[in-house]
Amino acid sequence: IAHYLQSGDMYGQSVKDIRPEHLTHEVWDYIFLQGSYPKDCAIPEATLQKMRAEFEFWYPFDLRVSGKDLIQNHLMFSLYNHTAMWPKGDKNPISFRCNGHLLLNSEKMSKSTGNFKTLSEAIAEYSADAMRWALADAGDGMDDANFETTTANAAILRLTKELAWMEEMLGPASGLRDGPPSTTFDRVCENEINIAVYRAKEAYDKLLFREALKAAGYDLANARDAYRFACGPEGMNKQLVLRYIEVSTVLLSPITPHISDHIWSNLLKKQGNVITAGWPAAAEPDFVMQRAAQYIEDIIPSMRKLIAKVEAPPKKKKGAAAVETPTPKVTHGQVWVSKKFVGWQEAVLLTLQVRVAAQQTAARIRWLNPCYRVVDPCAIQEKQVKQQHMVSLPLRM
C-alpha cells in the first residue's frame, strides 16, 4: 500500500493526497482488521478499499528469505507480531527460507585480505548467467554457501558449448534420424527427460537450487551425452533432440534466464518469454528403466574391451617364422542373465525385505546380524564363510 501513501514516488519525497496525520489507528484497523470506515476520515473510502484490497491480495505472504543469524530475533518476532495482530492465525507467514553466509573460494570474504567480490564485479567478470549458475551450485540449506570462481568459469565454457551444440542440432546438417522414437535408447533418453522434469520441479518447490541444477543442468546433459554415444553412426532421433532442447531450456530458465530466453526466442523460434512458457509436461518417470539403462551403460565398455581383446592380432613368438593369420572378428555375443537371486543372495534379500516391511527402527547391528546367520558355517569352510560375508556387504549397507 506504500504507493498510495507516496503517490507513486518510490522514495517518498513528495506528499500529496494522504498526509501522515491522516493515518490514524482507525484507518489501519480498516485496512488490516476489516474495521468499519472511520468517521471524519480525510481519506476517501474508495482509496481505503483499494489499500485493503492490496493488503488482502498479498497477505499472508508465501515466503520470507533471511539469514540464519536472524532466526532468534527478526523471524521469531515476525511470528509474534503476526500472532498479536491476527490471533486467528489466518495471516501468519506461510514459510521461511533460511540460508547461511557466502564464502568465496572456501574462505570468508574480507576486504582486508583481498578475498572479496561485489555483485557487479562478478557479473562483469563471469556474466549474469554464469554467476547465477555458480551461486546455484554454491550450496543449499543453512550451511555457508561457497561461491567457486572455477565453477563460474566452467559455467561459461559449459553454456557456450551447449549453445553451439544446439545451434548445430537445429541446423540443416544435424545428421539426426527422422521418424518417431523407436529404439531402446530412444525410450531411455525420453525417460531421462521425464526424470529431469520430475526431479527439477521437486527441487525448485523446496528451494533446493543445487539439486535443481544437478537434475536440469548436469544429470540431463550427461543423459544426452550417453544417448549420443549409444546411438553411434545411426544418429539421434530428431524429435527427442528437439524435446531435450526445449525441456532443458525451460528447466534451467530460473538459473540462466538470459541464455534460456535467447534459445527459446532466437533458436527455437517460440513466441513469448521462456519465463512464462509454463512447466513442461512429462510422463511418469520409470526408475526401473533408468537402472536397467545404467547397467547397460556400465557393461558396454567391458564388452568393447572383450571384443578388442579377441580381435587383437596374435603376438609373434621369438624365432618363429612369420605366418599370416586372419584377424579374428567378433560376429555376435551371448549375454547370460539370471532370472532370480540364488543361494545366499536370496536369503539376504528376503531377510532385509522382512525387516523393511516391518519398518523396524532398531539399531543397525540388531537387524544386520541375521544377514550373517543365513550362511551356515557348518556347511562350508570358514574361509568361504568370510568370502560370503564380504560379498554380501553391499547388500547390507
NORKAHU-V421803 format. One record per residue. RES is the residue in one small letter. PSI is psi in degrees with one decimal (* if undefined). OMEGA is omega in radians with two decimals (none if undefined). Layout:
# NORKAHU-V421803
res: {RES;RES}
psi: {PSI;PSI}
omega: {OMEGA;OMEGA}
This chain:
# NORKAHU-V421803
res: {i;a;h;y;l;q;s;g;d;m;y;g;q;s;v;k;d;i;r;p;e;h;l;t;h;e;v;w;d;y;i;f;l;q;g;s;y;p;k;d;c;a;i;p;e;a;t;l;q;k;m;r;a;e;f;e;f;w;y;p;f;d;l;r;v;s;g;k;d;l;i;q;n;h;l;m;f;s;l;y;n;h;t;a;m;w;p;k;g;d;k;n;p;i;s;f;r;c;n;g;h;l;l;l;n;s;e;k;m;s;k;s;t;g;n;f;k;t;l;s;e;a;i;a;e;y;s;a;d;a;m;r;w;a;l;a;d;a;g;d;g;m;d;d;a;n;f;e;t;t;t;a;n;a;a;i;l;r;l;t;k;e;l;a;w;m;e;e;m;l;g;p;a;s;g;l;r;d;g;p;p;s;t;t;f;d;r;v;c;e;n;e;i;n;i;a;v;y;r;a;k;e;a;y;d;k;l;l;f;r;e;a;l;k;a;a;g;y;d;l;a;n;a;r;d;a;y;r;f;a;c;g;p;e;g;m;n;k;q;l;v;l;r;y;i;e;v;s;t;v;l;l;s;p;i;t;p;h;i;s;d;h;i;w;s;n;l;l;k;k;q;g;n;v;i;t;a;g;w;p;a;a;a;e;p;d;f;v;m;q;r;a;a;q;y;i;e;d;i;i;p;s;m;r;k;l;i;a;k;v;e;a;p;p;k;k;k;k;g;a;a;a;v;e;t;p;t;p;k;v;t;h;g;q;v;w;v;s;k;k;f;v;g;w;q;e;a;v;l;l;t;l;q;v;r;v;a;a;q;q;t;a;a;r;i;r;w;l;n;p;c;y;r;v;v;d;p;c;a;i;q;e;k;q;v;k;q;q;h;m;v;s;l;p;l;r;m}
psi: {-1.0;-32.5;-23.4;-40.5;-31.7;9.2;38.6;-4.8;111.8;-21.9;-6.7;29.7;-15.6;138.2;122.9;-93.7;-41.4;121.4;159.4;-37.8;-14.3;-20.0;78.9;172.0;-36.8;-33.3;-45.7;-34.2;-38.5;-41.9;-48.1;-31.0;16.7;35.0;173.3;161.7;126.2;147.7;146.4;35.7;134.7;-10.7;128.8;145.2;-32.5;-37.1;-42.8;-34.9;-39.6;-40.3;-40.1;-40.4;-39.0;-46.0;-45.4;-29.8;-42.5;-13.1;142.8;147.1;146.3;-35.4;137.5;126.7;130.5;167.0;157.6;-21.3;-7.3;7.4;-44.7;-14.8;-76.6;-50.2;-37.5;-44.8;-22.3;-42.7;-42.1;-47.6;-42.0;-37.1;-38.2;-38.1;-42.0;82.9;-25.5;-19.1;5.1;-10.6;10.9;149.0;139.4;-37.7;153.3;146.6;112.1;142.7;164.5;-167.1;176.7;124.6;155.4;112.3;47.0;13.1;151.7;136.8;133.9;127.9;-32.8;-33.3;-8.8;-2.3;77.4;140.9;129.0;167.4;-44.3;-35.3;-41.5;-39.5;-43.2;-32.3;-38.7;-12.5;157.5;-43.7;-41.5;-36.0;-41.7;-36.0;-48.0;-36.5;-40.7;-34.1;-6.3;-23.8;155.2;171.6;-164.4;0.3;149.8;126.4;147.6;107.5;113.1;124.5;-29.8;-35.8;-40.8;-42.8;-40.4;-33.2;-36.6;-48.4;-41.6;-46.3;-36.6;-44.3;-39.4;-40.7;-42.2;-39.3;-41.9;-42.1;-38.2;-43.1;-29.2;-1.4;175.6;-24.2;44.4;-26.8;23.6;157.0;128.9;170.1;169.7;155.6;129.8;-25.3;169.5;-43.1;-29.2;-46.1;-37.5;-44.8;-43.3;-38.5;-37.9;-36.1;-42.9;-40.1;-40.6;-41.3;-44.2;-48.5;-35.2;-42.5;-42.5;-41.4;-43.7;-40.2;-30.7;5.6;33.5;86.8;-28.8;-41.9;-38.1;-41.7;-38.7;-44.6;-45.9;-28.9;-42.4;-57.4;-42.9;-39.8;-39.0;-38.1;-38.0;-43.2;-40.8;-38.3;-43.3;-39.8;-39.8;-33.1;-31.8;-143.6;-18.4;-26.0;159.0;159.1;132.9;-41.9;-39.9;-39.9;-42.6;-41.1;-39.0;-45.6;-44.1;-47.8;-47.8;-34.4;-44.0;-41.7;-33.6;-4.5;-33.2;-24.1;-43.5;71.1;-31.4;-50.1;-31.7;-40.7;-33.8;-45.2;-43.7;-45.4;-44.6;-32.2;-48.4;-12.7;38.4;150.9;147.1;-170.0;147.1;-29.4;-29.9;13.2;-19.9;158.4;136.7;141.4;146.8;149.7;169.1;130.0;144.4;96.6;-22.1;-43.3;-37.7;-42.7;-38.5;-41.4;-36.5;-37.4;-44.2;-42.4;-37.3;-31.5;-18.8;-48.0;-37.4;-42.6;-40.4;-36.4;-39.8;-41.6;-43.5;-35.8;-41.0;-39.5;-3.5;138.2;145.9;145.9;141.8;136.9;146.6;133.0;-10.8;147.1;142.5;121.4;124.0;121.3;139.9;139.4;124.6;146.1;133.5;121.2;-24.6;168.5;154.8;129.2;121.7;126.2;125.6;132.3;-18.9;162.0;146.9;158.4;-130.7;-30.4;-47.3;-40.8;-42.6;-46.5;-39.4;-39.4;-44.5;-36.4;-41.5;-41.4;-42.4;-42.8;-36.1;-8.0;49.9;140.7;16.3;170.1;154.3;-39.0;-28.4;-32.4;-3.7;-22.7;-40.3;-24.4;-27.9;-32.7;-15.0;-17.5;122.0;112.8;-24.7;-21.6;-26.3;166.8;159.9;-37.9;-40.6;-34.6;-44.8;-39.0;-42.2;-40.6;-42.0;-39.2;-32.8;-5.4;-45.0;-29.7;-19.8;-12.3;*}
omega: {-3.07;-3.10;3.03;-3.11;-3.04;3.09;3.09;3.13;-3.04;3.13;3.08;-3.08;-3.13;3.11;-3.08;-2.99;-3.06;-3.14;-3.11;-3.11;3.09;-3.03;3.14;3.09;-3.14;3.10;3.13;3.07;3.11;-3.07;-2.97;-2.97;3.13;3.13;3.13;-3.12;-3.07;3.07;3.13;-3.14;-3.13;-3.13;3.14;-3.12;3.12;3.11;3.11;3.10;3.09;3.13;3.09;3.13;3.08;-3.13;-3.11;3.13;-3.02;-3.10;0.00;-3.11;-3.03;-2.98;2.93;3.14;-3.08;3.13;-3.10;3.14;-3.12;-3.12;-3.04;-3.10;-3.03;-3.06;3.11;-3.13;3.01;3.08;3.13;-3.09;3.14;3.10;3.11;-3.12;-3.07;-3.05;-3.14;3.11;-3.09;3.12;3.13;3.08;-3.13;-3.11;2.97;3.05;-3.11;-3.13;3.10;3.11;-3.07;3.04;3.07;-3.09;3.06;3.11;3.13;3.12;-3.11;3.11;-3.09;3.13;-3.12;3.11;-3.00;3.12;3.11;3.14;-3.13;3.09;-3.14;3.12;-3.14;-3.07;-3.01;-2.97;-3.07;-3.06;3.12;3.08;3.12;3.08;-3.13;3.10;3.10;-3.13;-3.03;3.10;3.13;3.09;-3.06;2.99;3.14;3.12;-3.08;3.09;-3.13;3.10;3.09;3.09;3.12;3.11;3.11;3.12;3.09;-3.14;-3.10;-3.13;3.12;3.12;3.13;3.13;3.11;3.12;3.13;3.11;3.11;-3.11;-3.14;3.12;-3.09;-3.09;-3.08;-3.11;-3.12;-3.10;3.13;3.11;3.14;3.07;-3.02;-3.06;3.09;-3.14;3.03;-3.12;3.11;3.13;3.12;3.11;3.11;3.08;3.11;3.12;3.12;3.10;-3.11;-3.06;3.12;3.12;3.12;-3.13;3.13;-3.14;3.14;-3.12;3.08;-2.98;3.07;3.11;3.10;3.10;3.11;-3.10;-3.02;-3.05;-3.05;-3.05;-3.12;3.10;3.10;3.09;3.08;3.14;3.11;3.11;3.12;3.13;-3.09;-3.10;3.09;-3.07;3.14;3.11;3.13;3.13;-3.05;-3.13;-3.13;3.13;3.11;3.11;3.10;-3.11;-3.13;-3.07;-3.12;3.12;-3.13;-3.10;-3.12;-3.06;3.06;-3.10;-3.13;-3.02;-3.03;3.14;3.09;3.13;3.07;3.12;-3.07;-3.03;-2.98;-3.14;-3.13;3.11;3.13;3.10;3.09;-3.09;-3.12;-3.12;-3.13;-3.08;-3.09;-3.11;-3.09;3.07;-3.12;3.08;3.12;-3.12;3.09;-3.08;3.04;3.07;3.13;3.12;3.10;3.13;3.11;3.10;3.12;-3.14;3.14;-3.05;-3.13;3.11;3.12;3.12;-3.13;3.08;3.11;3.12;3.13;3.13;-3.13;-3.07;3.12;3.12;-3.12;3.13;3.13;3.10;-3.14;3.09;-3.12;3.12;-3.14;3.13;3.13;3.10;-3.14;3.11;-3.12;3.12;3.08;-3.12;3.13;3.10;3.13;3.11;3.14;-3.10;3.09;-3.09;3.14;3.04;-3.07;3.00;-3.07;3.13;3.14;-3.13;3.13;-3.12;3.11;3.11;3.12;-3.13;3.13;-3.12;-3.13;-3.13;-3.13;3.12;3.12;3.11;3.14;-3.14;-3.04;-3.05;-3.11;-3.12;3.05;-3.11;3.11;3.13;3.10;-3.05;-3.11;3.08;-3.06;-3.13;-3.12;-3.04;-3.09;-3.09;-3.09;3.14;3.12;3.11;3.14;3.11;3.12;3.13;-3.13;3.14;-3.14;-3.10;3.13;-3.13;-3.09;-3.09;none}
